[in-house]
Structure formats: C-alpha cells, structure tokens
Amino acid sequence: MNFKTTLLSSAVLFALVGCGSDNDKNDSVDTQPQTAQFTLGVSDAPVTGLKAVNVVFDSITLKTQGGEEFTFETREDNDETMPEMVNLLDYTGDDVFSLLEDEEVPAGEYQWIRADVINGDTNDLTMTSHVVYEDDSIAPLVVKRKGNDGVGEIQLDGFTLNQAGNDFVIEFDLKKSLVDPQNNDEIFLKPRGVRLENLAESEDIEGAVSDVLIANCETDNIDIALEDGSFGHAVYLYSSDVEMPMDNYEVNEDETPLDAPLATADVVFDSEDNQFEFELAFIQPGDYQLAYTCAAHIDDAETQDEAFTLYQVKPITVTSGEDLDVSFTVSE
C-alpha cells in the first residue's frame, strides 16, 4: 500500500469526571467510551478508454448512530492547502491509496461515511476532478449528489468500528459508476458503483482465462466487435442466487439491481506470466457466481444491453482468511 496521510482534525477526547468514593471513580472508568483507530484508503476496478480518473477528495466525514459527526480534511503531503487528488487507475486490484491513517474516533456502530469530492470545473480542470482520455483530452468528473456548489458527496451506509485497528477501503468499480451522458461535456461518477469494505473481513479473487477460450469467445461474438476488431474482456461477480445474470444497468442511481454484477474486473495480458489474468479485490466471504465475457465493451452502465452475453459462468465460494484462485478454460 502507498500510504499518504495528513492528520487534519484533532481527535476527540472523552472524559468522565468522577467524584466521591473510590467505587464511583471505578464506575466512571468502566463507563468511559471506547475509542477505535480508523484507517481509510481508496482503490478501483478499472475501465478501458481512459488514461486517468483523477478524483479530488476534500474531506471524509463519519456519523455515529448517536448522531455525532467526525470530519477529517484530506490534503496533499507537499501542500496542506490543496485537497488530495488521486488517480484511481494507479490503484487497481488490491493496491490502495491511503487517505486517512489511524485516526482516533469512538468505537461502535456508524450510520454512514461520506467522501466530499471537488467536482470538475472546466475553468480549472487540472486542479479539480477530471478524466483523461487515451488521446490526452480532458473532461470534468462530477458527482451529482449535492446540488451545484462544486462539491459532490459519495455516501456509504452502515459499518462498525472495533476497539482495535480498523482498515477500510472505498472501492470504485468504474465500469458501474462512470457514466458518459450524451450531449454533455461532463463525466458523471455515480455512487452506485462504490462500496466500503473492511480489509479484515474481505478476500481477493484472482485467476486466469485461457487464450483459447478468449479466441473462441471473440469468434462466437464477431458481430459485436469494435471497428478495430477488438473486444472488452472482463469477469463479472454475481450473487449465487441470481438465475439470469445481466450486465451493468441502472434502476435508480443509488442501488445495484439484484441480477446485475456486484463487482467487475478487466482481463488483461500479463507479459511476465504469459497469460490473461484478472483480480477482484475486497470481496466478502460467501457463495457467488463468477463469469467471463468478451462483451464488456458494449456494457452501458445505465441500460441493459441486449447483445451482451456471458461466455462462461461458474459457482465459487470465497472463504474467510483465504484468497481464491479461479481459472476459465475451454474444458469447462
């Protein structure tokens, strides 16, 4: 992990003032609220066609079940006046960029965590959130959740902080969350493709796809190839009880449909291993379906695509404390 952390909000000191007998003093110590150490990073599952997805994080706010809020500003190490800009494409798979490290907050249940993002501004693109295309052109990146004040909100609900250390990651699945609307110069970053995961309670799924299977998929789907003859190779993760897995699509902006993928990952060629590989990071233990497709390039994040197909689907089980290795081959 590449940890860059700035402490920008003082920890809250909880004190109970006791008086009277020694028993009263002991009781006050016993009822003193417990604190937790909180570390937060960001990572992503990438998307094709972009060289950079630069998100400018202004602050992180946590809200307890009791209604208390704790806000930590996020700033560049070399300039404490500048919000932290992170190119998500530099932190894929299980690579994590740290926004906060070992911040002291109350232990217990929390209502939500919110990341405030400086939305892209055409008058100052290089200092606000933006994407960079393969041809080096730039477009503003906007989170459309908090009006028009220049700040977008990514809010994720419900989590627990233990009295020990708590390492969390905000995972951006860019295939699900990045939307390029027609007749608009902005790119939207929608919270539905973002999830909060506890590193202590999640595992990685890694594996390979045989080159023969990839060739077969391309041959069988030649009618949907891009103009240059290329395809989008990816793996999609689904709940185990989905009967007919679909592509990414939207019913509303905040929820993933039950038959849409829970997470995605590109299949890329690794020249050192001489094979096509993938990695899905930060997956909770449980039963799933994992699917390979060569049709990811036609998967619109907002609509169901009739031509989209899954080429091979298999049941898998993620076990606590163990990363999972999965292979897609022609023999299955």
C-alpha positions as CSV (number, residue, x, y, z in Angstrom):
1,M,0.0,0.0,0.0
2,N,1.1,3.6,-0.7
3,F,0.2,5.5,2.5
4,K,-0.1,9.3,2.3
5,T,-1.9,10.6,5.3
6,T,-2.5,14.1,6.7
7,L,-3.9,14.5,10.2
8,L,-6.2,17.4,9.8
9,S,-8.8,17.0,12.5
10,S,-7.9,16.7,16.2
11,A,-9.1,13.5,17.9
12,V,-12.0,13.9,20.3
13,L,-11.1,13.3,24.0
14,F,-13.8,11.7,26.0
15,A,-13.6,12.2,29.8
16,L,-15.9,11.4,32.6
17,V,-15.4,13.4,35.7
18,G,-15.9,11.3,38.8
19,C,-16.3,12.4,42.4
20,G,-16.9,10.9,45.8
21,S,-15.9,7.4,46.7
22,D,-13.3,5.1,45.0
23,N,-16.2,3.0,43.8
24,D,-17.6,6.0,41.9
25,K,-14.2,6.5,40.3
26,N,-14.0,2.9,39.2
27,D,-17.5,3.1,37.8
28,S,-16.6,6.2,35.8
29,V,-13.6,4.4,34.3
30,D,-15.7,1.4,33.4
31,T,-18.3,3.5,31.5
32,Q,-15.7,5.6,29.7
33,P,-16.4,5.4,25.9
34,Q,-14.0,3.2,24.0
35,T,-12.1,4.6,21.0
36,A,-11.0,3.0,17.7
37,Q,-8.2,3.6,15.3
38,F,-9.6,4.2,11.8
39,T,-7.6,3.9,8.5
40,L,-9.2,4.5,5.1
41,G,-7.9,4.0,1.6
42,V,-9.3,4.1,-1.9
43,S,-8.9,1.6,-4.8
44,D,-10.6,0.8,-8.0
45,A,-11.6,-1.7,-10.6
46,P,-10.5,0.0,-13.8
47,V,-12.3,0.9,-17.0
48,T,-11.0,0.9,-20.6
49,G,-10.5,4.0,-22.8
50,L,-9.1,6.3,-20.1
51,K,-5.5,7.1,-19.0
52,A,-6.5,8.7,-15.7
53,V,-9.5,9.1,-13.4
54,N,-8.5,11.9,-11.1
55,V,-10.7,12.3,-8.1
56,V,-10.1,15.3,-5.7
57,F,-11.0,14.3,-2.1
58,D,-11.7,17.3,0.1
59,S,-12.8,15.6,3.3
60,I,-14.1,12.4,4.9
61,T,-16.9,12.5,7.5
62,L,-18.1,9.7,9.7
63,K,-21.5,9.8,11.5
64,T,-22.2,7.6,14.6
65,Q,-25.5,6.0,15.3
66,G,-25.9,8.6,18.1
67,G,-25.6,11.4,15.6
68,E,-22.0,12.7,16.2
69,E,-20.0,13.6,13.2
70,F,-16.3,13.5,12.8
71,T,-14.7,15.2,9.8
72,F,-11.1,14.8,8.5
73,E,-9.8,17.0,5.8
74,T,-7.7,15.3,3.2
75,R,-4.7,17.3,1.9
76,E,-1.6,16.8,-0.3
77,D,1.5,16.0,1.7
78,N,3.6,18.7,-0.1
79,D,0.8,21.4,0.2
80,E,-1.6,21.4,3.1
81,T,-3.8,23.9,1.3
82,M,-4.6,21.6,-1.6
83,P,-7.2,18.8,-1.4
84,E,-5.9,15.3,-2.2
85,M,-6.0,14.3,-5.9
86,V,-5.9,10.6,-6.5
87,N,-5.7,8.9,-9.9
88,L,-7.8,5.8,-9.2
89,L,-6.2,4.0,-12.2
90,D,-2.9,3.9,-10.3
91,Y,-4.5,1.8,-7.5
92,T,-6.2,-1.2,-9.1
93,G,-6.9,-4.6,-7.7
94,D,-5.7,-4.8,-4.1
95,D,-3.5,-1.7,-4.4
96,V,-4.7,1.0,-2.0
97,F,-4.0,4.8,-1.7
98,S,-4.4,5.9,1.9
99,L,-6.5,9.0,2.7
100,L,-6.5,8.6,6.5
101,E,-4.4,6.6,8.8
102,D,-5.0,5.7,12.4
103,E,-7.5,8.5,13.2
104,E,-9.0,8.2,16.7
105,V,-12.8,8.0,16.8
106,P,-15.4,6.3,19.0
107,A,-15.8,2.6,18.6
108,G,-19.2,1.2,17.7
109,E,-21.9,1.4,15.0
110,Y,-21.9,4.2,12.4
111,Q,-24.7,5.4,10.3
112,W,-22.6,6.4,7.3
113,I,-19.3,7.6,5.9
114,R,-19.2,10.4,3.4
115,A,-16.4,11.5,1.0
116,D,-16.7,15.1,-0.2
117,V,-15.3,15.4,-3.7
118,I,-14.3,18.6,-5.5
119,N,-16.3,18.4,-8.8
120,G,-14.7,19.0,-12.1
121,D,-14.6,22.7,-13.2
122,T,-14.0,23.5,-16.9
123,N,-12.3,26.7,-15.7
124,D,-9.8,24.8,-13.6
125,L,-9.7,21.2,-14.9
126,T,-6.2,20.3,-13.7
127,M,-7.0,21.2,-10.1
128,T,-10.5,19.6,-9.9
129,S,-11.8,16.1,-10.5
130,H,-11.4,15.1,-14.2
131,V,-10.7,12.2,-16.5
132,V,-8.0,11.9,-19.2
133,Y,-8.7,10.0,-22.4
134,E,-6.3,8.0,-24.4
135,D,-5.8,10.9,-26.8
136,D,-4.9,13.2,-23.8
137,S,-8.2,15.2,-23.9
138,I,-9.7,16.0,-20.6
139,A,-13.3,16.1,-19.3
140,P,-14.7,17.3,-15.9
141,L,-15.6,14.5,-13.5
142,V,-18.7,15.3,-11.4
143,V,-20.5,13.6,-8.6
144,K,-24.2,14.7,-8.9
145,R,-25.4,14.3,-5.4
146,K,-25.0,17.6,-3.6
147,G,-26.5,20.4,-5.7
148,N,-24.4,22.8,-7.6
149,D,-22.0,24.1,-5.0
150,G,-19.0,22.5,-6.6
151,V,-18.8,19.6,-4.1
152,G,-20.2,16.2,-4.7
153,E,-20.9,13.6,-2.0
154,I,-20.3,9.9,-2.0
155,Q,-22.1,8.4,1.0
156,L,-21.9,4.8,2.1
157,D,-24.1,3.5,4.8
158,G,-23.7,1.2,7.8
159,F,-20.4,-0.1,9.3
160,T,-18.8,-0.9,12.6
161,L,-15.6,0.2,14.1
162,N,-14.0,-2.2,16.7
163,Q,-11.8,-1.1,19.6
164,A,-8.7,-2.4,17.8
165,G,-7.4,-1.1,14.4
166,N,-9.9,-0.8,11.5
167,D,-8.6,-0.7,8.0
168,F,-11.2,0.1,5.4
169,V,-11.1,0.8,1.7
170,I,-13.6,2.7,-0.6
171,E,-13.6,0.6,-3.8
172,F,-14.6,2.3,-7.0
173,D,-15.9,-0.1,-9.7
174,L,-15.6,2.3,-12.6
175,K,-17.5,0.1,-15.1
176,K,-20.5,0.6,-12.9
177,S,-20.0,4.1,-11.6
178,L,-18.6,6.1,-14.6
179,V,-21.3,7.4,-17.0
180,D,-20.7,9.5,-20.1
181,P,-24.1,11.1,-20.8
182,Q,-24.9,12.2,-24.4
183,N,-24.9,15.9,-25.2
184,N,-22.9,16.7,-22.1
185,D,-19.2,17.5,-21.7
186,E,-19.0,16.1,-18.2
187,I,-18.4,12.6,-17.0
188,F,-20.6,11.5,-14.0
189,L,-19.3,9.5,-11.1
190,K,-22.3,7.7,-9.6
191,P,-22.1,6.3,-6.0
192,R,-23.9,3.1,-7.0
193,G,-20.6,1.6,-8.2
194,V,-18.8,2.4,-5.0
195,R,-18.6,0.2,-1.9
196,L,-17.0,0.3,1.5
197,E,-15.1,-2.8,2.6
198,N,-13.3,-3.9,5.8
199,L,-9.9,-5.3,4.8
200,A,-10.0,-7.7,7.8
201,E,-13.3,-9.2,6.5
202,S,-12.6,-9.4,2.8
203,E,-10.6,-11.5,0.4
204,D,-9.3,-11.4,-3.2
205,I,-10.3,-13.5,-6.2
206,E,-7.5,-13.9,-8.7
207,G,-7.2,-16.1,-11.8
208,A,-6.6,-16.6,-15.5
209,V,-8.5,-17.0,-18.7
210,S,-7.1,-19.3,-21.3
211,D,-6.1,-17.8,-24.6
212,V,-8.1,-20.5,-26.4
213,L,-11.3,-19.5,-24.5
214,I,-10.7,-15.9,-25.3
215,A,-10.2,-16.7,-29.0
216,N,-13.4,-18.8,-29.0
217,C,-15.4,-16.0,-27.4
218,E,-14.2,-13.5,-29.9
219,T,-15.1,-15.8,-32.8
220,D,-18.5,-16.5,-31.5
221,N,-19.2,-12.8,-30.9
222,I,-17.6,-11.3,-34.0
223,D,-20.7,-9.4,-34.8
224,I,-20.3,-7.1,-31.7
225,A,-16.5,-6.4,-32.2
226,L,-15.4,-2.8,-32.2
227,E,-14.4,-1.2,-35.5
228,D,-10.8,-2.2,-35.0
229,G,-11.8,-5.8,-34.2
230,S,-11.1,-5.6,-30.5
231,F,-13.3,-6.8,-27.6
232,G,-13.7,-6.0,-23.9
233,H,-12.6,-8.9,-21.8
234,A,-13.7,-8.9,-18.2
235,V,-15.0,-11.1,-15.3
236,Y,-18.3,-10.2,-13.5
237,L,-19.2,-11.3,-10.0
238,Y,-22.8,-12.1,-9.1
239,S,-24.8,-13.3,-6.1
240,S,-25.1,-17.1,-6.0
241,D,-28.9,-17.0,-6.2
242,V,-29.2,-14.9,-9.4
243,E,-30.9,-17.1,-12.0
244,M,-30.2,-14.9,-15.1
245,P,-27.2,-12.7,-14.6
246,M,-27.3,-9.5,-16.5
247,D,-24.9,-6.7,-17.5
248,N,-24.5,-3.4,-15.6
249,Y,-27.6,-1.3,-15.7
250,E,-29.5,1.2,-13.7
251,V,-32.9,1.2,-12.0
252,N,-32.1,4.1,-9.7
253,E,-28.8,5.9,-9.1
254,D,-28.2,4.5,-5.6
255,E,-28.8,0.8,-5.9
256,T,-27.4,-2.1,-8.0
257,P,-30.2,-4.3,-9.4
258,L,-30.1,-7.8,-7.9
259,D,-29.3,-9.5,-11.2
260,A,-26.5,-7.0,-12.1
261,P,-22.9,-7.7,-11.2
262,L,-21.7,-7.0,-7.7
263,A,-18.2,-6.3,-8.9
264,T,-16.2,-6.4,-12.2
265,A,-12.5,-6.7,-13.2
266,D,-10.7,-6.4,-16.6
267,V,-9.0,-9.4,-18.0
268,V,-5.5,-8.2,-19.1
269,F,-2.5,-9.9,-20.6
270,D,0.5,-10.3,-18.2
271,S,3.7,-10.5,-20.2
272,E,5.7,-11.9,-17.3
273,D,3.3,-14.8,-16.7
274,N,2.4,-15.0,-20.4
275,Q,-1.3,-15.4,-19.7
276,F,-4.5,-13.4,-19.4
277,E,-5.2,-12.6,-15.8
278,F,-7.8,-10.8,-13.6
279,E,-8.2,-9.8,-10.0
280,L,-11.3,-8.9,-7.9
281,A,-10.3,-7.4,-4.6
282,F,-12.1,-6.8,-1.3
283,I,-14.8,-9.5,-1.6
284,Q,-16.8,-10.6,1.4
285,P,-16.8,-14.4,2.2
286,G,-19.8,-16.2,0.7
287,D,-21.2,-18.0,-2.3
288,Y,-21.1,-16.3,-5.7
289,Q,-21.2,-16.8,-9.4
290,L,-18.1,-15.7,-11.4
291,A,-18.5,-15.1,-15.2
292,Y,-16.1,-14.4,-18.1
293,T,-17.3,-12.2,-21.0
294,C,-15.7,-10.7,-24.1
295,A,-18.6,-8.3,-24.5
296,A,-17.7,-5.8,-21.7
297,H,-17.0,-3.1,-24.4
298,I,-20.8,-2.9,-25.1
299,D,-21.9,-2.8,-21.5
300,D,-23.5,0.6,-20.9
301,A,-23.6,1.3,-17.2
302,E,-27.1,2.7,-17.3
303,T,-29.1,0.4,-19.6
304,Q,-29.4,-3.3,-20.3
305,D,-27.7,-4.3,-23.5
306,E,-29.5,-6.9,-25.5
307,A,-26.3,-8.1,-27.3
308,F,-24.4,-8.6,-24.1
309,T,-23.6,-12.2,-23.2
310,L,-21.6,-14.1,-20.6
311,Y,-19.4,-16.7,-22.2
312,Q,-18.7,-18.9,-19.2
313,V,-20.2,-18.9,-15.7
314,K,-19.1,-20.9,-12.7
315,P,-20.1,-21.1,-9.0
316,I,-17.5,-20.1,-6.5
317,T,-17.1,-19.8,-2.7
318,V,-15.0,-17.2,-1.0
319,T,-13.7,-18.4,2.4
320,S,-12.6,-16.1,5.2
321,G,-8.9,-15.9,5.5
322,E,-8.2,-17.3,2.1
323,D,-7.7,-15.7,-1.3
324,L,-9.4,-17.6,-4.1
325,D,-7.8,-18.7,-7.4
326,V,-10.1,-19.3,-10.4
327,S,-9.3,-20.4,-13.9
328,F,-11.5,-20.2,-17.0
329,T,-10.6,-22.8,-19.7
330,V,-12.2,-24.5,-22.7
331,S,-12.6,-27.8,-20.8
332,E,-15.4,-26.4,-18.6
